[in-house]
Each structure stands twice: as C-alpha cells, then as structure tokens.
C-alpha cells in the first residue's frame, strides 16, 4: 500500500515488503490504512470469501455491466432480531482476520449481530474492470463505493430473510471511516448508526498540517528528539550542495543510486521518503496491529535521535533509515522519481498493491497531500504541494491539473459536508498521535453524533483487539462506543 499519497493509506495497510534487495519508492501508506489485527488465539474459523454481483456504474441506468465484489460473512453471534454490523473495506485488500478479531467483534457478541465485511471496488480481489487504465479508473470513487454498499445491504436483507426493522451499523477506519459516516448521511434509510475511526472527512489539497502533528507527536518523547530531526534535515540540505556531501548522503542513507542534485524531483522524493520514516511510525504508533514494523515506535526512533554517542544528527537520521530498511528486508533505498512513476503507472492488477488506485482517488477526490509547507518546517521545505500536484499529471495525464484537483476537493466537501457533516448517530473517534485527526471531527458538533478524542493513541487504535498495555483512555473509548451502539439500537 505504498502510493505516494496512499492511507491512511493509510493506506495500506501496512507496508509493502520486498525481499529482492531494494525498496519500493515509498514504504508507508500515505493515507493510513487499517492494518491487520494480531493473529487470533480463539478457536473461531476464518470465513471463506463470498462474491456479490455488483453494478459497474450505479449512476447510468442504461449501463448494465456487472462485476464480482468480495465479501465475508459470520453468523456465529447472530440471534433472530439482532442487528447487522458492516465493516467497510478501504484502500487495500480486506483481511478476513477482522471477521474474528477486533473491537467490533466484541460488540457483535454483546449485541448478537450478524457480521459482514465488504471489500472496496478496485482494491484487493474486487476487480470491476480488466485493468487499471485511466479510462477504467473513472468508475473508482467514494460515490460508487457507497452505492455498492447500498445495493449490498438491500440484497443481504433479502438473501438472509432479515426482518424489515433490522438495524445496520457501519464500521470503518481511516478512509472507510469517512465512508462509514458518509453512508449514514447519504443512505440513512439503510444504515441506522455508524462508528467512524480516524476518518479525514475534510478533503484538502495541501495537508501540511499532517507534518505539524508528526512534530507534536515526536515531542511527546522529547523536544530534544524534535530538534535533532530538524538539525538533521538542515544538515542534509547543506550536504546536498557539494559533491562530497552528496556522496556522503548516498553512502550513509544507503541509496540504490547516487543522488543527482540537478534532478529536483529526485531530491524531493528522497527527502520525503526520509520524512516518511518518522511519519509512518507516528501514524501507527503502538496501535496493536500485526506488522513487521509494529514494534518500532516513536520511542524507538527518538531514542536513536537523541543518542549523541551515535554521532551527529545526520548520522542518527541515517541510522533510523537503516533500521527501517533492515526491518523491511531492504538493502537500499530507491528514491528516484522515475522509478516511482514507472511503478505507479503500471495498470496491471496487483502490481502496486492498491497504490495506483489510491493515488487516483487523491487526485480526483481528496487531495490529502502531506507537503512540507508546514509552518513548523520539521522536515525542511523541499517537498511542497506542487510536487504532489505534478505527480497527478505525470501519472494519469496532462488533464489532471491543479484546477481539476481544486474542483474535485471542492466537490467532495460540498457533497459530504466536510467538517460540517450533518449525519446523526455517528460516533467519530480520533487519537491525538494520529496525524489524520487534523482533518477529522474531533469535537462534538451535533449532540446525536459525539466525537471521542483519545489522548496518546494513533491511527484507528480503538478498532484493534484489546491488549494488556492499552491506555485507560483507549479502554474507556471502546466502552463508550459500545454503550452508544447499545443506546442507538434501542432507538427507532
């Protein structure tokens, strides 16, 4: 899930690990996907995949083309008259482990719910078209995805002979957190209530606030850590000005090829990748997901950055990079813009693990570009928003302009409401460590849709299974969510 803006992703989930000796251009989901839950210690059986015949284009009545959408179902906890819980897939492949693990399963056991998880169109194994060409990607949008869910709900009510008063509750984390809130807003006759975790419901082209939160999150370890990161970035910019300095960067940061200072896209891509080492760890800090990097936390990185015995701040910054390379089984960092474009322009299913698809959505709906144009300038100023806007055109064609992007973001906020989203019976959950909370609803605006802001937790933390080291505030949040679900299920 390594799109340049991908999640979140994430997302995306989730890191793409390569064992062939080099790293893909970006190791972090630029959206912030929900990761995989830890392997289950229960005796529950992981359900098989099922397939639902879905329309390709819900908004053209004369278009009768269909495709097969992947989903899973668990009936173990259901009792007649109980609710239905719907876990919404996002910008990556759905993981069936979520059908037997996670807070929503605990809620299902308590409220005797039937469980469904539906994979998002164009991700995972849900392939509506023959490939990922620009022409085919025009059917990839949040609107189409919400309509998919509406058609699915109506069909499952019939297929499972559910009573007409059956209440559906939607769950989603990250981009699906948006979808969970938006489906309650757009289809209130189908969705009775929703839990939206870490959803950036405000579309924004220049999401420079992301790096502001990364800085404040690193500061929870120490201001010394933040200052060391800032110092390292300033020193790197000095090194880039001389051939000897460029050789030093190539060596210390284990670049797959020497840096070319005349290629500004390569420079921007490199400095962004080094910033992502920290941003990715912050985003998923101590979230209890299953990942090779889950044990690497803010404390891990900051302990390196404040350890003066390792050398200068640049040397320590390089040590962080080496740690993540080795954890991901990568021998060098491929930072070149040309290679990134080559990867992301591949239209074959599965080639980019969802990165191409999510990049398309950022370029046509959301923006979410995590630029260096933050006032705090933690990582310097070398990957501005124009660098990301240029990528839209370089990947998808010259028609993908800044004007198109501005109109797309305006449209998304007009359609869904941005931070003024007027859906009722939605609980919005965010963590203070998670940079995505900067585009989310973190304060209660509508009494019927409370916001829960959890100090000290990261992306979608409330969705993962209970762990012994959970913060008291996280435990309290899960209890509050459960109580809200119970209350709303009693409402007509």
C-alpha positions in Angstrom: 0.0 0.0 0.0 2.7 2.4 -0.9 1.2 5.0 -3.1 2.8 8.4 -2.8 -0.4 9.6 -1.2 -1.8 6.2 -0.3 -3.8 5.9 3.9 -4.1 6.4 5.6 -3.2 5.0 3.0 -3.4 4.8 5.2 -3.3 3.1 3.5 -2.2 0.3 3.2 -2.1 -1.0 5.5 0.5 -1.7 6.1 3.7 -1.7 4.5 4.8 -3.4 1.2 7.7 -5.6 2.0 10.1 -6.7 -0.8 12.7 -9.4 -0.4 14.5 -8.8 -3.6 17.1 -6.4 -2.2 15.6 -3.0 -2.8 12.7 -0.9 -1.6 9.8 0.4 -3.5 9.6 4.1 -3.7 7.5 4.6 -0.6 7.2 2.3 2.3 4.3 4.0 4.0 0.7 4.3 3.2 0.3 7.9 2.5 -3.3 7.6 3.6 -3.2 5.3 6.5 -5.0 2.1 6.0 -6.3 -0.1 8.8 -3.7 -2.7 9.4 -4.3 -6.4 10.1 -5.3 -7.4 13.6 -3.0 -9.8 15.5 -3.3 -13.5 14.8 -6.3 -14.9 16.6 -5.9 -17.0 19.7 -9.5 -18.0 19.6 -10.9 -21.2 18.0 -13.0 -19.2 15.6 -12.9 -20.2 12.0 -11.8 -17.6 9.4 -14.7 -17.3 7.0 -14.3 -18.0 3.3 -14.7 -15.4 0.6 -18.1 -14.8 -0.9 -18.9 -12.9 -4.1 -21.7 -10.4 -4.8 -22.7 -9.3 -8.3 -22.4 -5.6 -8.4 -23.1 -2.9 -11.0 -20.1 -1.2 -12.6 -21.8 2.2 -12.8 -24.6 3.0 -10.4 -25.3 6.4 -12.0 -26.1 5.4 -15.5 -29.3 3.3 -15.7 -28.6 2.1 -19.2 -25.2 0.7 -18.2 -25.9 -3.0 -17.2 -22.3 -4.1 -16.8 -21.5 -6.0 -13.6 -18.6 -7.5 -11.7 -18.0 -9.6 -8.6 -17.4 -7.9 -5.3 -15.6 -9.8 -2.5 -17.1 -10.1 1.0 -17.2 -12.3 4.1 -19.9 -13.1 6.5 -20.0 -14.5 10.1 -23.3 -15.7 11.6 -21.8 -17.2 14.8 -23.0 -14.3 17.1 -26.3 -13.6 15.4 -29.7 -14.2 17.1 -33.0 -13.6 15.3 -34.0 -9.9 15.6 -30.4 -8.8 16.2 -28.6 -6.1 14.3 -26.2 -6.3 11.3 -22.7 -4.9 11.6 -21.0 -3.9 8.4 -17.2 -3.4 8.3 -16.3 -1.3 5.2 -13.2 -2.1 3.2 -10.9 0.7 2.0 -7.8 1.4 0.0 -6.4 -2.1 0.3 -7.3 -5.7 0.4 -9.7 -6.7 3.1 -8.3 -9.1 5.7 -10.7 -11.9 6.9 -9.0 -11.9 10.3 -11.2 -8.9 11.1 -14.1 -11.2 11.0 -12.9 -12.9 14.2 -10.8 -10.2 15.8 -11.3 -6.6 16.8 -13.5 -4.4 19.0 -16.4 -4.7 16.6 -16.5 -8.5 17.1 -16.7 -7.9 20.8 -19.6 -5.6 20.2 -21.2 -8.2 17.9 -21.0 -10.8 20.7 -22.7 -8.4 23.1 -25.5 -7.3 20.8 -25.9 -10.6 18.9 -25.0 -9.1 15.5 -24.6 -10.6 12.1 -21.2 -9.6 10.6 -20.3 -8.6 7.0 -17.1 -7.2 5.7 -17.2 -5.8 2.1 -14.1 -5.1 0.0 -13.9 -1.7 -1.7 -14.2 -1.7 -5.5 -10.8 -1.7 -7.3 -8.9 -3.0 -4.2 -7.8 -6.4 -3.2 -9.6 -9.0 -5.3 -12.6 -6.9 -6.2 -11.8 -6.1 -9.9 -14.6 -4.3 -11.7 -12.6 -3.8 -14.9 -9.9 -5.6 -17.0 -7.1 -3.3 -15.8 -6.3 0.0 -14.1 -6.1 2.2 -17.1 -7.2 5.8 -16.6 -10.3 5.1 -18.7 -11.3 2.3 -16.4 -10.5 4.1 -13.2 -13.3 6.6 -13.8 -15.6 4.1 -12.0 -13.4 4.4 -8.9 -14.9 6.9 -6.5 -16.4 7.2 -3.0 -19.8 7.8 -4.5 -19.7 4.5 -6.4 -18.4 2.7 -3.3 -21.2 4.0 -1.2 -23.7 2.9 -3.8 -22.1 -0.5 -3.8 -22.8 -0.8 -0.1 -26.4 0.3 -0.6 -27.0 -2.3 -3.2 -25.2 -4.9 -1.0 -27.4 -4.1 2.1 -30.6 -4.4 0.2 -29.5 -7.7 -1.3 -28.4 -9.2 2.0 -31.6 -8.2 3.7 -33.4 -10.3 1.1 -30.9 -13.2 0.9 -30.8 -13.7 4.7 -34.5 -13.1 5.2 -33.9 -10.3 7.7 -36.8 -8.6 9.3 -37.8 -5.2 7.8 -36.8 -3.5 11.1 -33.3 -4.9 11.1 -30.8 -2.2 12.1 -27.5 -2.0 10.2 -24.4 -0.4 11.9 -21.4 0.6 9.8 -17.8 0.5 11.0 -14.8 1.9 9.2 -11.3 3.1 10.0 -9.3 5.7 8.0 -10.8 6.3 4.5 -13.5 3.7 5.4 -14.1 5.9 8.5 -15.2 8.5 6.0 -17.4 6.0 4.2 -19.0 4.9 7.5 -20.0 8.5 8.2 -21.0 9.3 4.7 -23.2 6.2 4.2 -25.1 7.2 7.3 -25.5 10.6 5.8 -26.3 9.5 2.2 -28.4 6.4 2.9 -30.0 6.9 6.4 -32.8 4.5 5.4 -30.3 1.7 5.2 -27.7 2.5 7.9 -29.0 3.1 11.4 -25.7 4.2 13.0 -22.0 4.3 12.3 -18.6 4.2 14.0 -16.1 6.3 12.1 -12.5 5.9 13.3 -9.7 8.2 12.2 -11.7 9.4 9.2 -10.4 12.6 7.5 -13.8 13.8 6.4 -12.4 17.2 5.2 -10.9 17.0 1.7 -7.9 19.3 1.4 -5.3 19.7 -1.3 -2.4 20.8 0.8 -2.5 18.7 4.0 0.6 20.4 5.5 -0.9 20.0 9.0 -0.1 16.3 8.8 3.6 17.1 9.5 2.6 19.5 12.3 1.0 16.6 14.1 4.1 14.4 13.4 6.2 17.0 15.1 3.9 17.4 18.1 3.7 13.6 18.4 7.5 13.2 18.4 7.6 15.9 21.0 5.7 13.5 23.3 9.1 11.8 23.6 11.2 14.9 24.0 11.8 18.3 22.4 15.4 17.1 22.1 14.2 14.5 19.6 12.4 17.1 17.5 15.4 19.4 17.5 17.6 16.5 16.4 15.3 15.8 13.4 15.2 19.5 12.4 19.0 19.7 12.7 19.5 16.6 10.6 17.3 18.0 7.8 19.2 21.3 7.8 22.5 19.5 7.6 21.3 17.3 4.7 20.4 20.4 2.7 24.0 21.7 3.3 25.4 18.3 2.2 23.4 18.4 -1.0 25.3 21.5 -2.1 28.6 19.7 -2.7 29.8 16.6 -4.5 31.4 15.3 -1.3 28.2 15.9 0.6 26.2 14.2 -2.0 28.4 11.1 -1.8 28.0 11.2 2.0 24.3 11.1 1.7 24.4 8.3 -0.9 26.5 6.2 1.4 25.0 6.9 4.8 21.4 6.6 3.7 22.1 3.5 1.6 20.7 4.9 -1.7 20.3 2.5 -4.5 21.8 5.0 -6.9 23.9 8.2 -6.4 21.9 11.4 -5.8 21.7 13.9 -8.7 21.3 17.4 -7.2 20.1 18.7 -10.6 17.1 16.4 -10.5 14.8 18.3 -8.1 12.1 15.6 -8.3 14.6 13.0 -7.1 15.7 15.3 -4.3 12.1 16.0 -3.2 11.3 12.3 -3.4 14.4 11.4 -1.3 13.7 14.0 1.4 10.0 13.0 1.6 11.0 9.3 1.9 13.2 10.1 4.9 10.4 12.1 6.4 8.1 9.2 5.9 10.4 7.0 8.1 9.1 9.1 11.0 5.6 9.9 9.8 4.8 6.3 9.2 5.9 5.2 12.7 4.0 8.1 14.3 0.8 7.3 12.3 0.7 3.7 13.6 2.4 4.2 17.0 1.6 1.3 19.4 -1.7 0.5 17.6 -1.6 -3.2 18.2 -1.6 -4.2 14.5 0.1 -7.2 13.0 3.2 -5.9 11.1 6.9 -6.4 10.9 7.3 -2.8 12.0 4.7 -2.7 14.8 7.5 -2.9 17.4 9.1 0.2 16.1 7.6 3.2 17.9 8.1 6.9 18.5 10.3 5.9 21.4 12.4 3.6 19.2 13.1 6.4 16.7 13.6 9.2 19.2 15.9 7.1 21.4 18.1 6.9 18.3 17.8 10.6 17.5 18.8 11.7 21.0 21.7 9.3 21.3 24.7 11.5 20.8 27.1 8.6 21.1 26.0 7.5 17.6 27.3 10.7 16.0 25.8 13.8 14.5 22.1 14.3 14.0 22.5 13.3 10.3 24.2 10.1 11.3 21.4 9.3 13.7 18.8 10.2 11.0 20.6 7.7 8.7 20.5 5.1 11.5 16.7 5.4 11.6 16.6 4.9 7.8 18.8 1.8 8.1 16.7 0.4 10.9 13.5 0.6 8.7 15.3 -0.7 5.6 16.5 -3.8 7.6 13.2 -4.3 9.2 11.6 -4.4 5.8 14.3 -6.7 4.4 15.6 -4.0 2.1 19.2 -3.4 1.3 18.9 0.1 -0.3 16.5 3.0 -0.7 15.3 3.5 -4.3 14.2 7.2 -4.1 14.2 8.1 -7.8 11.2 9.8 -9.2 11.5 8.0 -12.5 11.3 4.6 -10.8 8.3 5.8 -8.7 6.5 6.8 -11.9 7.3 3.5 -13.6 5.9 1.6 -10.6 2.7 3.7 -10.1 1.9 3.8 -13.9 1.6 0.0 -14.1 -2.0 -0.7 -14.9 -1.9 -4.4 -14.1 -4.0 -5.7 -11.2 -1.9 -6.2 -8.1 1.2 -4.5 -9.4 1.1 -1.6 -6.9 -0.9 -3.2 -4.1 -3.5 -0.5 -4.4 -1.2 2.4 -4.6 -2.2 3.4 -8.1 -5.9 3.3 -7.2 -5.5 5.4 -4.1 -3.3 7.9 -5.8 -6.1 8.3 -8.4 -8.6 8.9 -5.6 -6.4 11.6 -4.1 -6.0 13.3 -7.4 -9.7 13.2 -8.2 -11.5 13.5 -4.9 -9.5 14.3 -1.8 -6.0 15.8 -2.2 -4.6 14.8 1.2 -1.1 15.7 0.0 1.3 15.7 3.0 3.5 18.5 1.9 6.5 20.2 3.7 4.8 23.6 3.6 4.0 23.4 7.3 4.7 26.4 9.4 6.8 24.3 11.8 9.0 23.0 8.9 10.1 19.9 10.8 11.4 18.2 7.6 12.5 21.3 5.7 10.6 22.8 2.7 11.7 20.5 -0.1 8.5 18.6 -1.0 5.9 21.3 -1.5 2.3 20.7 -2.5 3.2 21.5 -6.2 5.4 18.4 -6.1 2.4 16.2 -5.4 0.1 18.0 -7.8 2.6 17.4 -10.6 2.5 13.7 -9.8 -1.2 13.6 -10.7 -0.4 14.8 -14.2 2.8 12.7 -14.6 0.9 9.5 -13.6 -2.5 10.0 -15.1 -2.1 12.5 -17.9 -1.9 16.3 -18.6 -5.6 16.8 -18.0 -5.1 16.0 -14.3 -4.3 19.6 -13.4 -4.3 21.7 -10.3 -7.6 23.2 -11.4 -9.2 19.7 -11.7 -7.9 18.9 -8.2 -9.2 22.1 -6.7 -12.6 21.4 -8.2 -12.5 17.8 -7.0 -11.8 18.7 -3.4 -14.5 21.4 -3.5 -16.9 18.9 -4.9 -16.2 16.3 -2.2 -16.7 18.8 0.6 -19.8 20.2 -1.0 -21.3 16.6 -1.4 -20.4 15.3 2.1 -20.2 18.4 4.2 -16.5 18.3 5.3 -16.3 19.1 9.0 -19.9 20.2 8.9 -21.1 16.8 8.1 -24.8 16.6 9.3 -25.2 12.9 9.9 -26.8 11.7 13.1 -26.0 8.6 15.1 -22.3 8.6 14.1 -19.5 8.4 16.7 -16.3 9.9 15.4 -13.1 8.5 17.1 -9.6 10.0 16.7 -6.3 9.7 18.5 -4.1 12.6 19.4 -0.9 10.9 18.0 -2.5 10.2 14.6 -1.8 13.0 12.1 -5.1 12.3 10.3 -7.1 13.7 13.1 -6.2 17.2 11.8 -8.8 16.6 9.0 -11.3 14.9 11.2 -14.2 15.7 13.5 -12.6 15.7 17.0 -15.1 17.8 18.8 -18.8 17.1 19.1 -20.7 19.3 16.7 -24.1 17.5 16.7 -25.3 16.1 20.0 -26.6 13.0 18.3 -23.1 12.4 16.8 -20.4 12.6 19.5 -16.7 12.8 19.0 -14.2 10.8 21.1 -10.7 12.2 21.2 -8.2 9.8 22.7 -5.0 11.2 24.1 -2.0 9.1 23.4 -3.3 6.8 20.7 -2.7 6.6 16.9 -4.5 5.6 13.7 -7.6 3.5 14.2 -6.3 2.3 17.6 -9.8 1.8 19.0 -10.6 -0.8 16.3 -7.9 -3.3 17.2 -8.4 -6.2 19.8 -7.9 -5.4 23.4 -4.3 -5.6 24.6 -2.8 -5.6 28.1 -0.9 -2.4 27.5 -3.9 -0.4 26.3 -4.1 3.1 27.7 -7.0 3.7 30.1 -8.4 6.3 27.8 -8.5 3.8 24.9 -10.3 1.3 27.1 -12.8 4.0 28.1 -13.3 4.9 24.5 -14.2 1.4 23.5 -16.6 1.2 26.4 -18.2 4.5 25.3 -18.6 3.3 21.7 -20.2 0.1 22.9 -22.7 2.0 25.1 -23.5 4.3 22.2 -24.2 1.3 19.9 -26.5 -0.2 22.5 -28.3 3.1 23.0 -28.8 3.7 19.3 -30.0 0.1 18.7 -32.9 0.9 21.1 -33.9 3.9 19.0 -36.4 3.6 16.2 
